């Protein structure tokens, strides 16, 4: 049975052969006129099977009130039309939008309503979940903006032995394909701290390196900071601060240099520079870090050892709080208040230590040590006194 074309003007169809090409649809009539009709895939309104026959409805380019109908029986032809139509629209956001606009009005209303409900639900529950609409390029843009300003206030430690040690620790806990996603630097500072910026910049201050006793402890801290990047906590923090307007601007492709006034940019930078992540984000980063350390084989001993030691120092500091020290002595000695400030928004030490121990019980494989000779000497190589 030949294919048929109904032009919307006459009840009598034109018999012929429908051909699906990448550039469009072609209908070649087999009657005495031998006419050839060309159609774009963008004219397609619907393609459905009715009994043994496929019915292709097209939008007329000439008369908005007249729909064009093509009927055929070939299953292969229907599949080819679908493939070529998908190629025409593409797979990106523009393609999805084009496909959406080709749907019947009822389907458009239903889909739009569903999306509106979903976005409304996110807005009124957890607005930061809207980060899924923000491209990851925005994270890198924000990270670079903050990183450039932050690095201006610190000097980078470029000691070769320590940099090699840090690279080995990173290789141990991260698969090779993911290692290139992060830019990790050691900055000279007595502060016991580490932090990650959106997009993959991670800074470890030399005071934290000196405070560590094993490479596994640095691996644990690094896994935690990597988790902040993976979970996109930085951009989610910005959304919580600035609301849905920032999501819309970033989703349509505006960069951070274009989104507002200098005051807005300064607010973002100042907020993230001190990295006061919520307790929820910190707990999420810990849990993700546990998974990283488990998969790498390093395990959680370094995590537990580090925080048990810091907790013991904090307890000791509380007992000695009434003792007075000269400003000169405070500069020379480690001040537990520094790490207390860093942990202020982190989960309670005892709680996170217990969670790490509970998680470790489920690890059946043997722990893998990071082989770095003379770590105790290496860790001092970037002290401010050297």
C-alpha positions as CSV (number, residue, x, y, z in Angstrom):
1,X,0.0,0.0,0.0
2,X,1.5,3.4,-1.0
3,X,2.1,6.2,1.5
4,X,-0.5,9.0,1.5
5,X,-0.4,12.7,1.8
6,X,-3.4,14.9,2.9
7,X,-2.8,18.6,2.2
8,X,-5.6,19.8,4.5
9,X,-7.5,21.3,1.6
10,X,-8.8,18.2,-0.2
11,X,-10.3,15.0,1.3
12,X,-8.6,13.1,-1.5
13,X,-5.1,12.1,-0.6
14,X,-2.0,12.1,-2.8
15,X,-0.5,8.6,-3.2
16,X,3.3,8.3,-3.2
17,X,6.4,7.5,-1.3
18,X,7.6,9.3,1.9
19,X,11.4,9.5,2.3
20,X,13.1,10.5,5.6
21,X,16.5,12.3,5.0
22,X,18.7,14.1,7.4
23,X,17.8,17.4,5.8
24,X,14.1,16.9,6.0
25,X,11.1,14.9,4.8
26,X,10.4,14.3,1.1
27,X,7.1,13.0,-0.4
28,X,7.3,12.0,-4.0
29,X,3.8,11.5,-5.6
30,X,3.2,8.6,-7.9
31,X,0.2,10.1,-9.8
32,X,0.2,11.8,-13.1
33,X,1.5,15.1,-11.6
34,X,4.7,13.6,-10.2
35,X,4.9,16.4,-7.6
36,X,7.6,16.5,-4.9
37,X,6.8,17.9,-1.5
38,X,9.4,19.0,1.1
39,X,8.8,19.3,4.8
40,X,11.0,20.3,7.8
41,X,11.3,18.1,10.9
42,X,10.4,21.2,12.9
43,X,6.9,21.1,11.3
44,X,6.2,17.7,13.0
45,X,3.4,18.0,15.6
46,X,3.0,14.3,16.3
47,X,3.8,10.8,15.1
48,X,1.6,8.0,16.3
49,X,0.5,4.5,15.3
50,X,-3.1,3.8,14.6
51,X,-3.7,0.1,14.0
52,X,-1.4,-1.0,11.3
53,X,-0.7,2.5,10.1
54,X,1.5,5.4,11.2
55,X,0.0,8.9,11.2
56,X,2.4,11.8,10.9
57,X,0.8,15.2,11.6
58,X,2.6,18.3,10.3
59,X,2.2,22.0,10.9
60,X,1.4,23.9,7.7
61,X,3.8,26.7,6.8
62,X,1.2,28.5,4.7
63,X,-2.2,28.1,6.5
64,X,-2.0,28.0,10.3
65,X,-5.5,26.4,10.4
66,X,-4.7,23.5,8.1
67,X,-2.8,20.5,9.4
68,X,-0.9,18.3,7.0
69,X,-1.2,14.5,7.4
70,X,1.1,11.8,6.1
71,X,0.2,8.1,6.5
72,X,2.4,5.1,6.0
73,X,2.9,1.5,7.3
74,X,6.6,1.0,7.5
75,X,8.0,0.6,11.1
76,X,11.5,1.2,9.9
77,X,10.4,4.4,8.2
78,X,8.9,5.6,11.5
79,X,12.1,4.8,13.4
80,X,14.2,6.7,10.8
81,X,12.0,9.8,11.1
82,X,12.5,9.8,14.8
83,X,16.3,9.4,14.5
84,X,16.6,12.2,12.0
85,X,14.3,14.5,14.0
86,X,16.4,14.0,17.1
87,X,19.5,14.9,15.1
88,X,17.9,18.1,13.9
89,X,17.0,19.3,17.4
90,X,20.3,18.1,19.1
91,X,20.7,17.0,22.7
92,X,21.4,20.3,24.4
93,X,19.2,22.7,26.2
94,X,18.2,24.4,23.0
95,X,17.2,21.0,21.5
96,X,15.1,20.1,24.5
97,X,13.4,23.5,24.3
98,X,12.7,23.0,20.6
99,X,11.2,19.5,21.2
100,X,9.1,20.9,24.1
101,X,7.7,23.6,21.8
102,X,6.7,20.9,19.3
103,X,4.6,19.1,21.8
104,X,0.8,19.4,21.8
105,X,-0.5,22.2,24.1
106,X,-1.8,19.8,26.7
107,X,1.6,18.2,27.1
108,X,3.3,21.6,27.3
109,X,0.9,22.6,30.1
110,X,1.4,19.4,32.0
111,X,5.2,19.5,31.7
112,X,5.4,23.2,32.5
113,X,3.2,22.7,35.6
114,X,5.3,19.8,36.8
115,X,8.5,21.9,36.5
116,X,6.9,24.9,38.2
117,X,5.8,22.7,41.1
118,X,9.3,21.1,41.3
119,X,11.1,24.5,41.3
120,X,8.5,25.9,43.8
121,X,9.0,23.0,46.1
122,X,12.8,23.5,46.0
123,X,12.5,27.2,46.7
124,X,10.3,26.8,49.7
125,X,12.2,23.8,51.1
126,X,15.9,23.9,50.2
127,X,16.7,26.7,47.8
128,X,20.3,25.6,47.5
129,X,19.1,22.5,45.6
130,X,18.6,24.8,42.6
131,X,22.3,24.5,42.1
132,X,21.5,21.7,39.6
133,X,20.5,24.4,37.1
134,X,23.8,26.2,37.4
135,X,26.6,25.0,35.1
136,X,29.8,23.9,36.7
137,X,31.7,26.6,34.7
138,X,30.2,29.0,37.2
139,X,31.9,27.2,40.1
140,X,35.3,27.6,38.4
141,X,34.6,31.3,37.6
142,X,33.8,31.9,41.3
143,X,36.7,29.9,42.5
144,X,39.1,31.8,40.3
145,X,37.7,35.1,41.4
146,X,38.1,34.3,45.1
147,X,41.5,32.5,44.6
148,X,43.1,35.5,42.9
149,X,42.2,37.8,45.7
150,X,43.1,35.3,48.4
151,X,46.5,34.3,47.0
152,X,47.5,38.0,47.0
153,X,47.6,37.8,50.8
154,X,49.7,34.6,51.1
155,X,52.9,33.3,49.7
156,X,52.9,29.8,48.2
157,X,55.2,27.2,49.7
158,X,57.1,25.6,46.8
159,X,59.3,23.2,48.7
160,X,59.9,20.3,46.3
161,X,59.9,17.5,48.9
162,X,56.6,18.7,50.4
163,X,55.0,19.3,47.1
164,X,56.0,15.8,46.0
165,X,54.6,14.4,49.2
166,X,51.3,16.2,48.7
167,X,51.1,15.0,45.1
168,X,51.6,11.4,46.3
169,X,48.9,11.7,48.9
170,X,46.6,13.1,46.2
171,X,47.4,10.3,43.8
172,X,46.6,7.8,46.5
173,X,43.2,9.0,47.4
174,X,42.0,10.1,43.9
175,X,41.7,8.1,40.7
176,X,44.1,9.4,38.0
177,X,41.2,10.7,35.8
178,X,39.9,12.9,38.7
179,X,43.2,14.2,39.9
180,X,43.4,16.9,37.1
181,X,40.1,18.4,38.4
182,X,41.9,19.9,41.4
183,X,44.5,22.6,41.9
184,X,46.1,22.0,45.3
185,X,48.5,24.6,46.8
186,X,50.3,24.9,50.1
187,X,50.3,28.4,51.5
188,X,52.6,29.7,54.2
189,X,50.7,30.4,57.4
190,X,50.8,29.4,61.0
191,X,47.0,28.9,61.0
192,X,45.9,25.3,61.2
193,X,43.4,25.3,58.3
194,X,42.6,24.0,54.9
195,X,39.8,25.0,52.6
196,X,38.4,24.4,49.1
197,X,37.0,26.9,46.7
198,X,34.2,26.2,44.1
199,X,35.5,24.6,41.0
200,X,38.5,22.7,42.4
201,X,41.0,25.1,44.0
202,X,42.2,23.7,47.4
203,X,44.5,25.4,49.8
204,X,46.3,23.7,52.7
205,X,48.0,26.1,55.1
206,X,51.5,25.1,56.3
207,X,50.4,25.3,59.9
208,X,48.1,22.3,59.3
209,X,50.9,20.4,57.6
210,X,53.1,20.9,60.6
211,X,50.4,19.9,63.0
212,X,49.9,16.5,61.2
213,X,51.8,13.5,62.4
214,X,51.3,11.2,59.3
215,X,50.5,11.6,55.6
216,X,47.3,9.7,56.3
217,X,46.1,12.7,58.4
218,X,46.6,15.1,55.5
219,X,44.8,12.6,53.2
220,X,41.8,12.7,55.5
221,X,41.7,16.5,55.6
222,X,42.2,16.6,51.8
223,X,39.4,14.1,51.2
224,X,37.1,16.4,53.3
225,X,38.0,19.5,51.2
226,X,37.6,17.5,47.9
227,X,34.1,16.6,49.1
228,X,33.2,20.2,49.4
229,X,34.1,20.7,45.8
230,X,32.3,17.5,44.6
231,X,29.1,18.4,46.5
232,X,29.3,22.0,45.1
233,X,28.9,23.5,48.6
234,X,30.5,26.8,47.5
235,X,27.9,27.6,44.8
236,X,25.1,26.2,47.1
237,X,26.3,28.6,49.8
238,X,26.0,31.5,47.4
239,X,22.5,30.5,46.4
240,X,21.5,30.4,50.1
241,X,22.9,33.9,50.6
242,X,21.7,35.6,47.4
243,X,18.6,33.5,46.5
244,X,17.0,32.4,43.3
245,X,18.0,35.5,41.3
246,X,21.6,34.3,41.2
247,X,20.5,30.9,39.9
248,X,18.6,32.5,37.0
249,X,21.5,34.8,36.1
250,X,24.1,31.9,36.2
251,X,21.7,29.5,34.4
252,X,21.4,31.8,31.4
253,X,25.1,32.1,31.1
254,X,26.1,35.3,32.9
255,X,29.5,35.1,34.6
256,X,30.2,36.4,38.1
257,X,31.9,39.5,36.5
258,X,28.5,40.4,34.9
259,X,25.9,39.6,37.6
260,X,25.9,42.7,39.7
261,X,27.6,45.5,41.5
262,X,31.0,45.4,43.2
263,X,29.3,45.2,46.5
264,X,27.6,42.0,45.5
265,X,30.8,40.4,44.3
266,X,32.6,41.6,47.5
267,X,29.8,40.0,49.6
268,X,30.3,36.7,47.8
269,X,34.0,36.8,48.2
270,X,34.0,37.7,51.8
271,X,31.5,35.1,52.7
272,X,33.2,32.2,51.0
273,X,36.7,33.3,51.8
274,X,36.1,32.5,55.5
275,X,34.2,29.3,54.4
276,X,31.6,29.2,57.1
277,X,29.9,26.2,55.7
278,X,26.7,25.1,57.4
279,X,26.8,22.1,59.8
280,X,24.8,20.2,57.2
281,X,27.5,20.8,54.5
282,X,30.3,19.8,56.9
283,X,28.6,16.5,57.8
284,X,27.9,15.8,54.2
285,X,31.6,16.5,53.4
286,X,32.7,14.1,56.2
287,X,30.5,11.3,54.9
288,X,31.8,11.7,51.3
289,X,35.4,11.9,52.6
290,X,34.8,8.5,54.4
291,X,33.8,7.0,51.1
292,X,36.9,8.4,49.3
293,X,39.2,7.1,52.0
294,X,37.5,3.7,51.9
295,X,37.8,3.3,48.1
296,X,41.4,4.4,48.1
297,X,42.3,1.8,50.8
298,X,43.8,4.5,53.1
299,X,41.0,4.0,55.6
300,X,39.9,6.4,58.4
301,X,42.8,6.0,60.9
302,X,44.3,9.3,59.9
303,X,41.0,11.1,60.3
304,X,40.4,9.6,63.7
305,X,44.0,10.1,64.9
306,X,44.0,13.8,63.9
307,X,40.7,14.7,65.5
308,X,41.3,12.7,68.6
309,X,44.6,14.5,69.2
310,X,43.0,18.0,68.5
311,X,40.1,17.2,70.8
312,X,42.6,16.3,73.6
313,X,44.4,19.6,73.0
314,X,41.1,21.6,73.2
315,X,40.2,19.9,76.4
316,X,43.6,20.7,77.9
317,X,43.3,24.3,76.7
318,X,40.0,24.7,78.6
319,X,41.8,23.7,81.8
320,X,44.6,26.1,81.2
321,X,42.4,29.0,79.9
322,X,43.0,31.1,83.0
323,X,46.7,31.0,82.6
324,X,48.1,34.2,81.0
325,X,50.7,34.2,78.2
326,X,52.6,37.1,76.8
327,X,51.9,38.1,73.2
328,X,55.4,37.0,72.3
329,X,54.7,33.5,73.7
330,X,51.4,33.2,71.9
331,X,53.1,33.8,68.6
332,X,55.6,31.1,69.2
333,X,53.2,28.5,70.7
334,X,50.4,26.6,69.0
335,X,47.1,28.2,70.0
336,X,44.2,25.8,70.2
337,X,41.8,28.7,69.7
338,X,42.9,28.8,66.1
339,X,41.7,25.3,65.3
340,X,38.7,25.9,67.5
341,X,37.7,28.8,65.2
342,X,38.2,26.5,62.2
343,X,36.0,23.8,63.8
344,X,33.3,26.3,64.8
345,X,30.9,25.2,62.1
346,X,32.2,21.7,61.8
347,X,30.4,18.9,63.5
348,X,31.3,18.3,67.2
349,X,34.7,16.6,67.4
350,X,33.4,13.7,69.5
351,X,30.5,13.2,67.2
352,X,32.5,13.1,64.0
353,X,35.1,10.8,65.6
354,X,32.4,8.4,66.6
355,X,30.9,8.5,63.1
356,X,34.3,7.7,61.6
357,X,34.8,4.8,64.0
358,X,31.4,3.4,63.1
359,X,32.1,3.7,59.4
360,X,35.4,2.0,59.8
361,X,33.7,-1.1,61.2
362,X,32.2,-1.7,57.8
363,X,35.6,-1.6,56.0
364,X,36.8,-5.2,55.6
365,X,39.9,-4.6,53.4
366,X,43.4,-4.1,54.9
367,X,44.4,-0.5,55.4
368,X,46.9,1.0,52.9
369,X,49.7,3.2,54.3
370,X,51.1,6.1,52.3
371,X,54.8,5.5,52.0
372,X,56.6,8.8,52.5
373,X,60.0,8.6,54.3
374,X,60.7,11.0,57.1
375,X,57.3,12.8,57.1
376,X,58.2,14.5,60.4
377,X,61.1,16.4,58.6
378,X,59.2,17.0,55.4
379,X,56.2,18.6,57.3
380,X,58.4,21.3,58.8
381,X,59.9,22.4,55.4
382,X,57.4,25.2,54.9
383,X,57.3,26.7,58.4
384,X,57.5,30.5,58.5
385,X,60.8,30.3,60.3
386,X,62.5,28.5,57.4
